[in-house]
Amino acid sequence: DPFAFRGLEAIPWEDNFSNSAYFSFVTLTTLGYGDISPVTPIAKTLVYLESVVGVFYMAVVVSSLVSSNLGRNTAR
């Protein structure tokens, strides 16, 4: 649905793709600038799921960095 997100109306698909990637990055990192927002229920659901996945993804990245650093320090 081309009107699923507010802030992307009447934009060519090339720009829409880069704006969608930007929105996805902002959602995954939980920054949430608010310049693009979901309007339809399915878009809101997908954004909610992406933000939950983003939180868990960041937790996994941080825990793997910490565990690799701890492993390196214990080997010394």
N, C-alpha and C positions, 0 to 999 in steps of 0.2 A: 504494500500500500504506500504510494508516494507521500501521503499525508500522515504517516504514522508518527513522525517526529516534527515537533515545532522547531523552527529555526533552519529548516532545509528546504523551504518552499521555492519552487521555480528555479532550481539550480541544475545545471547540466550534470549528467551522470559522472563525468570525470571529476568534477569538484565534489559531487555528492559522495563518491568513493573515498576521497581524502578526508572529507568531513566525517564520514562514518568511521574511518580508521581512527581519527582524532577522538571522536565520541567514545569509541570502544576503549581506547587507551585511558581516557579520563575516567571511565567507569571502572575498568579493571584496577586502576591504581587508587580508586576511591577518592579522587580529587573532587569531582562533581562541581564543575564551574557553573553549570546551570544555563549556559548559552544555547544548548540543544537539549530538548526534553521530550520524552515519549508522550504520545497523546492517546493512542488506541490501547485497549486492554492487553492485546497480545504483545505489543511493543513494550508496555510496562512490565509484563511478566518476563520477557526475555532480558530486559535491562536488570530486573531484580536478580534473575539467575546469574547473569554475567557478573554482577557486583558481588554475589556470594562466592562464586568461583574465584574472583579476583582476590578476595580476602584469604581464602584457603591457599591460593597460588602463592601469594606473598608470604604466608606462614611457612609453606614448604621451602621456598627459596631461602628465607632467613634461617630456618632450622638446618638446612643442608650446609649453608655457609658456616654456621656456628659449629656444627658437628665436624666439618672438615678442618676447621681451625683448631678445635679441641684435640682432634686426632693428631694434628701436626705438632701441637704443643706437648702432648703426652709422649710422642716418639722421641723427643729430645732428652 
